[in-house]
């Protein structure tokens, strides 16, 4: 209110922010963005110019079949790994020295060695024990390359998921346990109804990263005669010698990763909406 006239002074808009200066970092970022945009436009024009409907009709169904193989392999291994990771994570936190060391050894080995080495050891190595596996009825499973890939991927991702879950569980404040105990809940009820739901929210983002890594890492199964997306790409290239087959494979992988990333962002926003202020 004006002291002289006694009338209200109309609110003034906030001043415009000063223009951002063109620092060397901003210039480098703009140039890098321009480069990637130009590369993307050039790739689109190249794929359009090189479009061959005969190749699409001949190899397109094979690509879709390989895509389904990749998605099913990753999806099943992630689900089985999640089931296996829970007892491993509990074992890592166990106060029993034997259980704790066994769980630590499992995680240490499968996180410390390349996935491709694990796959080769299972696919090629277990073949050396065919008589023993036949004697116990397991050769029916391990003679199939897809089953060997599924087994290797499950063991590998279970080790990573166990560490993700362990870290998330240990991030839950100790007071949650004490509060549940004061309410009369036993440790199993506390873990299942209070601790684990909170831990899964913390672990949601690392879980998404693990799935993305598994999708990209699944391309190695083509080396053991599993015709996933990369396997079908290699077969198509061997018959056409057209390197755009690999470009299309990269496009498919990029689309899978981007779709998963957006779904995971929406899921995270939905589950953590009560944490926003």
FENBELUR-V481254 format. One line per field, one symbol per residue. psi: psi as a letter, one per 20 degrees, with the letter a starting at -180 (. if undefined). A space follows every 50 residues. Layout:
psi->???
//
This chain:
psi->pphgijqppppqqqqqqqqpqnrhghghggggghghggggghgghghghj pohghghgighhghghghgggggggghgghhhghhghggghhiqiphggg hgggggggghiiqqhhggghhgghgihikgghhhhjjihhgiiphghggg gghghghhgghghghghggiipqhhgghghhhijqrhgggghhggghhhh ghigghgghhgghhghiiiiihikkpmaghghggghhihhkoiighghgh ggggggghggghghgggghghjhiiq.
//
